[in-house]
Amino acid sequence: MPGRPPFLQVLGVAILSYVTLTAGQISGQNQLLDPRSQIIPLDVPRQEPLIIHEPKDVVYNPDGEKKYAVMQCAAIGNPEPTYEWERDSVPVEVGERYSIVGGNLTIMNPSNSTDIGSYRCTAINSVGKEISRTATLKFAFIGEWDRTARDPKTVNEGSLLSITCNPPTAHPGLRYSWYKDDNIVIPDHRAHVSDLTGDLYLASARESDAGSYRCRATSAAPNANSNGNTENQYGPPTRVTVTNQQNLFDTQPTMAFRVEDVTVVRNPTAEEDEESSVTIECFATGRPIPTISWERLDAPLPPKARPSNSKLVITDVTQDEAGTYRCTARNSLGSVSDEARIIFNSPPEFLDFIPPESKGIGERVIFQCPPVRGTQPLRYTWFADDQAITSDIRIKVGASTLTINNIRESDHGRYQCHVQNEYGTAQVSAELSVRDIRPRFYSPVRSVLAVEGGKAVLRYNARAAPTPTIQWKKGTSSVQQGSKYNITSDGYLEINDISMNDAGLYTVSVLNDLGSASSTGEVRVAQATVITTSPSDTTVDAGGLKTLRCTARTDRRLDVTYTWLVNGRRLEVNDSTQYYERGSNGDLIIKNADPSLSGTYTCSAESGGLTVQASCTVTVKGTETS
């Protein structure tokens, strides 16, 4: 992203995070307390997330080799951001088909019915969040051809022969070729296949041009497989007859069609490997066959231009390639010309970033939206916490400026300048840190239930400047940093090896030169889950029925979830499963037993973030029931 700094630091301000408790698999130990106060200074500057890689539009080809689609997103921040994704404003739930790794959303076996739509990611940490721009996931497809029989064509020898392709609808587009009597027609100075319509043009028809013609259309999607010559790739045939002419006269060139203007809209969310190329087409007939040349009226042909007979292709088009282009068809009897314009439009794109500001209470700050590249007119809007800002007695919103007078503590945070035109929207963030903030809690420590043998993390959200120090206590005794307790750089309290002795009230104090603030939360401890009825090794006859028993005892305040694994792989049990069904508690019923089902079966009971397991061996005797 152009102009963005590698890291925007909030000077002299510490943002401490929101609080939850989590549980992990760690065995219990005795609690260690120290009467001395444990003070942890927060020296590491905290920074709200800043998105550095925006999502790109993705076209998924269901017929391609890849059986997944990836929506990309990456941000920097301190603490390191976590990510959430939404599709059409609905949160994406991580599961078997959806995973988020390093900010990227991977969709396994994408479905046109459930996954097509607009996606955006949110990068979150304890300081704040940033929302990406929107990118789309669309599916490549080719519709059905119109199978109505094509009318035969009769053309005089020496005249222009044109055959309409009339291709099916498709996304993202089509690549065209033509076949005459099963032999491919190779485009040259006499044969032109339009990239725009698929139509075929032959200059100065010959008797040998008579035959049956078919248009072939294949997907222009990335990594599309065009080798499978399926019947659906071909349109219905057109029979061509060429009438012999006894006397053929030379003729001046005439254009086969008008050269058309091309409008290019730059898409900043297009996939990285998608080139914004432009093709201008020009074709003429005559005797002798005309040659075609290209020129640019207002400047030399750009270096990226590739003239090739009836086509001028310009890759990676920018504003520099906009202008008027002329094609000229010549033969020994004369010439004819036509002109077309390349019109370039683009959504806004910022050329710089907004530097962070650090101000005291009562002062004034002016944020200036940086220079923008994009098609006029441009419209500016300023946002704070996803809400549009309007002018009032203290805040003034200009065309591209935001002025905040008589700064308050509540003005601390991130602001965004949004600029919009007909073709899209861009946004850039501005950071305001307010100095001299008395410690204050925005989210207190919450009371949470932990599990024996697990791990608890106490989080919260507080703000203070200058940078505060953090002190934790259990009851009236200060917590000592060590193997039992860990106070993180964010000021969180991690309690390892949870036992019943860890239950109680925990208080965090945030202190700086301006004062202090405290918040207390309760840690409640639940008994660890244990399996009381374990599955036993068993033998079952082929075609028979067997129930594997599994029951776990858990704290009444916790829910327990049973899953089964076969040879280490998770077993999906539902109404359509041929060999398995669920019994009472965590029981698994094997039905229609087959020797292929033999193996190690593991019952897994999860509760409060901890998992316990018990295994058995199942042997199925007899002949396979295939």
N, C-alpha and C positions, 0 to 999 in steps of 0.2 A: 504494500500500500504506500503510494508516494508520500514523502514528506513526514511520515510519522516518526516520532522519536523512538529509540529502542526501549525506553522506559521513562514514564512520567512519574517522578517522585513527589509525594505530598510532603512538603517541608515542615518539620517540627510538629507533626500531628500523628497520633497513634489511633488506629481504629481497631477495636477489639471485638471478637466475633460472637455471633449468636450461639446458643447453647443447646446441646442434646447429649444423651448418653447412648453409647453403643456397647455391644457385648462381643467378645471374641473368645476363642478357646484357649484359656490359660488357667492352670490349676491354682487353687487358693493357697495363700500364705498369710502369716500373721501380720497385722498392721504395724507399721513403724512410725512413731511420732517423735518429734524433737521439740523441746520447749522453746528453742530459739526461733526467731522470725526468719523466714526464708524469703528474701526480696529478689525478684527477677526484673532487671531493667529491660525495657523493650527498645533495643537499639536498632533493629532492622526496620527501615522505612516500609510502611505498608502502602500498597497501591491497588486501586480498583482495577478490575480486568480491562484490558485494552485489546480489542480484536485486531490481529495483524494479518490473518488470512480469512477473507470473507467467503461464504459459500458460493459455489458456481452452479449454474444450471447443468442438469444432467439429463441425457437422453439414454434410457436403458433399452437395449435391444434384447427382447425375450428369446430370439433365435440365435443369439451370440453364445460364445463359449463361457463368458462370465455369468455366474448365477447369483450375482449380488450387485448392488449399487452403493456407492460411497458419496455422501454429502460431506464436504470438507469444511472445517472450521478450526481456528487456532487463536489463542489469546495469550498475552503475558499478564502478570500481576503477582502481587505478594500479599497473602499466601497464594500459592499456585491455584489457578481457577479450576473449578469443576464445571461441567457442561450439562445443559438441558436442551432438548430439541422439541420443536412443535411443528405440526403439520396442519395447515389451514386453521391456525390458532388453537389447536387441540394438542396437549402434551403427548409426546411419543413415549410409550412405556417400554423400558428395556426388558428384553426377554429372549426367547429362542430366535426370533427373527430380527430383532433390533439390538444392536450393541453400540456403545459409545466408547471409543478408545482415543485418547489424546485429543478429544474434541470432535473427531470424525464420527459421523453416524453411518454405520454399515447396515444395509437392509438386505437380508438373505432372501432369495427367491422372490423378488419384488412382484407384486400383483397389481394389475391395472385397475382392479376394482377397489383396492384398499390403500395403495401407496402413492398414486398419482396426486400431485398437488403442490402447494407452495410451502417451503420449509424455511425455518430460520433457527439459529442457535442462540442460546444465552450463556454467556460466561459469567460465573458467579464465584465470589469468595467472600470472606467475612467483612470486607470493606465495602463492597457494592457489587454491581453487575453491569454488563454491557450486552446489548442485543444487536445481532448482526443484521445485515440487509437480507432480503428475501430472495431465495433461489428456487427454481422449479425442478421437479422430477416429472419427466414425461416419458412416454413409451413409444418406441419406434414401431410403426405398423405400415402395412400396405393393404389397402382395401381390395375388393374384387373388381376385376375388369368388367366393363359393359360387354357382354357376349353377343350383343346384337350383330348380325352379319353385316359386314362392311360392303358398301356399294363398290362395284368394280370401277376402275378408272381407265379411261382411254385418252392418250395424249399423242400429239403429232411429233414425229421425229424432229429434233432440233429445238423443241419447246421446253419450258420449265416443267419438271415433274415434282409435285409436292404431295405428300401423303401425311394425313393427320394421325398422330399417335393416340390421342384421347386416353391418357393413362388414368389409373385409379387414384383416389385420394391416398395420401401417405404423409407420414411424419418421420424424420425431419425433412425429407425430400427424396428425390429419385435420381438414379443414374440411368441413362438411356443408351440403347444400341438397337440396330436394325439388322434383320436377317432377310435375305432373298433366297428362296428355295433352300433354306437351311444353311446358307453361307453368309457369314457376317459381312455387312457393308462397311468398308473402311472409309472414314471421312478423309477427303483430300480436297484439291482445288475444285473438283466437280461435284462432290457429295458433302452435304452439310447436315449434321444432326443437332437440333437445337437443344442446348442444356436447359432452356427455360420451359419449353413445351413438349419436347420429345419428338417434334415433327421432323420428317425427312424431306430434304430438298435435293434434287438432281438437276444440274444445269445442262441444257442442250441434250435432251433425252435421245438415247440410241435404241435401235431395235433390240440390242442385247439386254436392255434394261427391263424388258418384258418378263413377267414372272409373278410369284406370290410373295408378298412382303408382310413381315410381322414385326411389330415394335416390342422390344424387351425392356422391362423396367425393374431395377433392383434397388434395394434400400441404400440411401446415402448415409445411414447411421454409422457412427464410428464402429469399427471392427465387424461390420456386417459381412455375412458370408454370402458371396454372390456366385459361388461355384455350383450350388444345387440348382440345376436347370429344371426346376419344377414348372409345371404347365401354367401355374398362376403368374409366372413372371412374363408371360407372353400374351399380347393382345390377339384378337381375332385377325385372320389374314385379309389382306387387300389384294385382289387380282388386278394386275396392271397390263394393259395392252398398248404397244407403241405402233402407231400407224406409219408405214413407210412413206416418205416424201421423195418424189423423183428428183426435184430440184431444190437443193438446200442452199440458201444464201447466207453470207456473213451478215451479222447484225451487231449494232452497238450494244454495250452493256445496259441492262435494266435491273433495278433492284427487285429481289424476290419478296422483300418485306421492308417496312420502315424500321430504321434503327431507333430503339426506345431509350429514353432517359432511365437512369438507375439511381434509386435512392438507397443509401446505406445508413443504417442506424447502428451505431456501435453498441454492443451489449457487454457491459463490464462483468456480468455474471455468467458469460458463456464459458464452456469448458475450456481448459488450458490449451488443448490441442485443436480447438476449433478456429480455423482461420476465417477472417472476414474478407473473403475474396469476392471480386466483382467480375462478371463476364459481360462484355458488350458484343453483340452478334451482328454480322453484316454479311449478306450473300447476294450474289448477282448472277444472272444468266446472260448468254450472248454467244456469238460465234465470231472468232475463236473464244474459248472459255476465258472469261476475264480473270486477271490477277487482282488481289485485294491488298491495299497498303493502309497503314494507320498513322495518324499524327494527332498531336494535341495542339489546339489553336493558341492557347495562352501561355504555353511553355513547352519545353521538350518532353517527349514521353518519359514518364518516371522510370527509374531503374528497376522497379518491381514489376513493370509491365512486360507481358509475354505475348507479342503478336504471333498468331498462328493461323494463316489462311483466313477463315471466316470469323475468327474469334480473337478478341483482345482480352486477356486475363490479367487482372491486377490483384496481387495478393496483399493481405494485411493492410487494407485500405485505411487511410487516415485523412484528416482535413487537407493534407498536402497534395493528395491525389484528386481532390475535387476540381472540376473544371469541364471544359467542352472538348470532346474528342470527335475526330472526323475519319470516316473510312472512305476510300476511293477505289472503285472497280474500273479497271482499264483493259482494253484490248486494242487491236490495230485500228479499229474504226472510231474509237472515242473513249470517253470516261463518264462516270456518274458518281456523285458523292452524296453522303448523308451524314448528319451530325447527331450526337447524343451527349447529354450532360451526366456527370456523376455528381450527385448531391449528397453531401455528408452531414448527418445529424448525430448528436451524441448526448447521452445523459450527463448530468454534472459530475465532475471529478475534481476533488480538492488537490491543489498543487503544494500545499504546505499544511502544517498543523498549528494549533493554538497553544502557545506556551502556557504552562501552569502559573497560577498567581497565588501568592501568600499575602494575606491582608489582616490587619487588626480590626477589632470591633469598632464600628463608627466610621471606618474609612470607605473609599469608593474604588470600584474596579470597573474597567471597560474591557469587554471581550470583543475582538474583531474577528469575524469569520474570514478565513484565509482566501486567497485568490482561487477562482474556480474556472475550469475549462469545461465548456459545454454550450449547446445551442441555446440562444436567447429565445424568449425571456426567461429569467430565473426568478423564483419566488423563495424567500427565506422565512424560516420559522425557528424559534428557539425553544428548547425543551429542558425541563428539570424533572427527574424521576418519572420520565415517560409522559409528563403532562406539559402541554403547550403553555408558554409563558406569555402573559399579556401585560401591557404597561399599566402601572399604577403610580401613586404619589412617590414611591421609593424606587421602583424598577422601570427603566425605559428600554423599550425594544425598538431599535432602528431598522433600516433596510438590511444591514448585515452586521449590526452591532448590538450588544447587550450591555447595559449599564446598570449596576447595582449600587445605590447610594446608601449611606448610613448602615454599613454591613452589620449583620447580626450573626450570632452563633449558628442559627438555623440555616444560614446561607451556605454553610460548608458543604461541599460535595461536587458532583460532576454535572456539567451543563453540555448540551449538544446543540450545535448549529446544523439544521437540516436545510438543504437547498434542493429545489425541485424544478423540473421543466417538463415538457410534454413527453420526454423519453425516459424519465426515471428520477431517482432521488439519491442523494449522497448525504452523509452525515460525518461530522467531526466533533470530537469531545474537547471540552475545556475543564480544567480542574481548578477549583477554588478551595484553598485551605485557610481556615480562620484561626489565627493565633490566639493564645490566651483563653483556652476553654477549660472551665472547671469540670472535673470528672463527672460524667453523667451516664446512666445506663439507659439504653434504648430497648434492650431485651434482657430481662433478669435471668439469673440461673434458675433453671426449671427442675422441679422434682421429677425423678425418673426411676423406673424399675430396672435394676441390673440383675445378673444371674451369677450364681456361684461358679467360680472357675473362669469367669469372663473378664472383660476389661471395660471400664467406664471412662468416658471423656466428658468433662463438664465444660460447656462452651457458653458464651454470652455475647452481647453486643454493647460495648461502651465506647465513649469518645472522650478524649482529653488532650490538651496541649498546654505547655510543653509535654514531651513524651513522659508518660507516667511509669511508675513501678507497680508491681502486682504482688499481693500477698494473699495466700490461701490459709484457712484454718479449718480444722474439724472440731466443732464445738468451740472450746477456748484454747486449744492447742494448735500451734503453728505447724504447718506441713513442711517436712524436710525433703528436699529433692533427693532422689535415690532410686533404688530398684522398685520400690513400692509405688512411689509417687514421682511423676514427671510433670514439671511446669514447662509448657512449650514456649517457643518464641512468640506465639500469639497470646500468651497468658492463659491458655487452657490448662485444666488440671486433668491429667490422665492417672487413673487408679488401676494398677495391674493386679492380677491374681485376686479377684474379688472373693471375699468371704463374708460370713454373717457379721464379723466384727467391723466391716467397713460401712455398715448401715449407720445413718445419722445425718446431721446437718452440716453442710459445708458452706463457708462464707468466703467470698472473694472481695478484696479491698483494692480499689484503684486510687493511687495517690499522685499528686504533683504539687507544685508550689502554690497553686490556687486553692487547694482543698482536697477532699477525698470523697469517695462514694463506695458503698458496699451493697452486696446482694447475696442472699442465702437461698440455697436449694437443698432438698432432701434426697439422699440416696437410699432407696429401699432395695433389699436384696432378696431374690427368690431362690428357692432350692433348685439345684441342678436337675435336669431331666435324666432319668435312668430307665433303661429297658428292663421290664420285669418279666415279660414273656418273650423268649427268644426263639427264632425258627430253628428247627432241628434237622440234621441230615436225614434225607429220606430217599426212598426209591419208589417210583411209580411206573405202572405199565403203560405202554403206548396206547393212546386214546383214552386214558383214564383221567381222573379228577383228583386234585390234591390241594389242601389248604396249608399254607405256610403261616404260622402264627407269629404275631408281633404286637406287643402292647408296651407302652411306655407310661411311667408315672411322672407327672410334671406338676409344678406349682399351679394352684387353681387360678392364679392371676395371669398365667401365660397360656397361649394357644400352642398346640403341637401339630406339626405337619409331617406326614409320613410319605416317604418316597422309597422306591425299590430300585436296586441296581442289579444287573446281570453281568457277571464277569467285568465289573467295574463301569459298565455303561448304564446310564439312566434309562429306566423302563417307563415308557408312556403307556398308561392304562386308561382307556376310555371305552365308550359303548361299542366302538367299531373294532376293538382289539380282538383278534381271532383266538388267542390262546390264554388271555388273562382277564380277570376281573377283580375288583376290590371286594374284600369282605368287611366284617366289623372291625372297629379300631384300625390297626395298621395291617390287618391280614391281607395276604395275596392268594388268590385262587388260581391254580393252574388247571386249565380245561383242555380237552382234546390233546392231551400230552403227546409230544413228538420227541424222538431222540435228540433232535437238534436243539431242544430246550435245556438239555443237561448243562450244568455249570454251577458256578458259585453265585448264590442269591444273597443280597445284603439288604437288610431293613435299615433305613436311615430315619431317625426321628429328630426333627429340628424344632427348637423352642427357644425364644429369646436370643437368637443369634448363635446358640450352641447346638452342635449336632452330635448325637451318639448313634452307634451302629452295632448291629449283630448280624452274623453271616451263617450260612449253612450250605451244604452241598446237595444238589438235586440230581439224581440219576434216573433217566427215563429208559426203560428196557423195552425192546421189541423192534418192530419194523417201522420205518418212516411212513407217515400217513399221507405223503404227497399224492 
